[in-house]
Amino acid sequence: MLEEIGKAAKKASWYLAGLNTKQKNHVLMGIADCLQQQSDVILAANAQDMVSAKVNHMNAAMQDRLLLTVERLDAIANDVRKVCQLADPVGRILDGSLLENGLNIQRRCVPLGVIGVIYEARPNVTIDVASLCLKTGNAVILRGGKETSQTNQAIVKVIQQALQQNAIPQAAVQSIDDPDRKLVTQLLKMDRYVDMLIPRGGAGLHKLCREQSTIPVITGGIGVCHIYVDQYIDFDKALPIIVNAKVQRPSACNSLETLLVHKNIAATFLPLLAEKMAEQNVTLHASRHAMSYLKSSPASVVEVMEENYRDEWLSLDVNVEIVNDIDAAINHIRDYGTAHSDAILTQSIQQADYFVQCVDSAAVYVNASTRFTDGGQFGLGAEVAVSTQKLHARGPMGLDALTTYKWIGYGDNLMRS
């Protein structure tokens, strides 16, 4: 089965490579319209997945990721339309020159070919990935988790109908619907057909892909994100940023998981923090040192465990640790972070510059919430993933990250001497 999916995807990628920007945008607009026209079908399928999620006791954060509503589906369809407005990187000349040997050389942006994406309870990923791949002339093979089975099948069917209406091969967007995990292992070996693999899930999935894939893998999306509260801060400005980073959407990979507070302000700052977090029903997982300032706070406070520092909460929970100085904060981030998104809150330019220089994460913020690590917020449109590695892409992966380049040489009956 996978062999046929791979062959069809590769053939579809050759067709997509020949489309111009206007043709690709027309297809995307058709997909956006179909998503809204058939929203009842998609939402009915999602309701089935939600029932299964509750029966199987899926945690609240994962259920939030899985849930589709009319509003969320409308927003996703509009995101597809926004992709149409983005500049098409395919065909762009990155650089070039006329060489002494007479060859006019160019480096031109081209599609990757076929992209495989493995993900869990995120039905919006199905649409985001499909739209970005089509915009860049790539075919895509999707392998969603069993949690999203009904939703993904309905969405892919709608997308394929829109492709058919525009005379585009339906194999440009395919999904592996069989929940058998052996198929994931088989997909990892399909280097004959798949050019890049993107896993979006837990650490176990990423480890499996890194160890067993014969296809180049882009890993990321696991966000143990930190905010360091420096001693040089404005309390009134800092507290709302922290609340936003934790509460605005706690199930997101760029939400705050650990707060590091300078020791010189801990006695004053932590009680104020506890009041704000209590209002939002956030549980504080405090170190023993931090606990001494939180004993009489209105917030729910428990002792933090070592393993809490290494995992995503993805819920209304946050770790609180006191550090001696900025270097201690940076070292904590190096030890426990996942190179996703980390921030410093400070009124000192010197401290900010030092933090930015020393923290080696895909996104580093000064006086801003970590929740901005997102393709839409970065002006990239929808994203395929957030890469926490350094090659071939880093941070939110928009259109450019789904392309490579080729060298093109123009000559006038030119031969090498």
Salt bridges, closest charged atoms under 4 A:
ASP33 OD1 - ARG81 NH2 2.92
ASP64 OD1 - ARG72 NH2 2.82
ASP64 OD2 - ARG249 NE 3.36
ASP79 OD1 - LYS82 NZ 3.91
ASP88 OD2 - LYS24 NZ 2.84
ASP95 OD2 - ARG107 NH2 2.67
ASP195 OD2 - LYS10 NZ 3.09
GLU211 OE2 - LYS207 NZ 2.79
GLU257 OE1 - LYS246 NZ 3.08
GLU303 OE2 - ARG288 NE 3.25
GLU306 OE2 - ARG310 NH2 3.81
ASP317 OD2 - HIS285 NE2 2.78
ASP342 OD1 - HIS226 ND1 2.88
ASP360 OD2 - LYS390 NZ 2.79
ASP360 OD1 - ARG394 NH2 2.92
ASP400 OD1 - ARG92 NH2 3.48
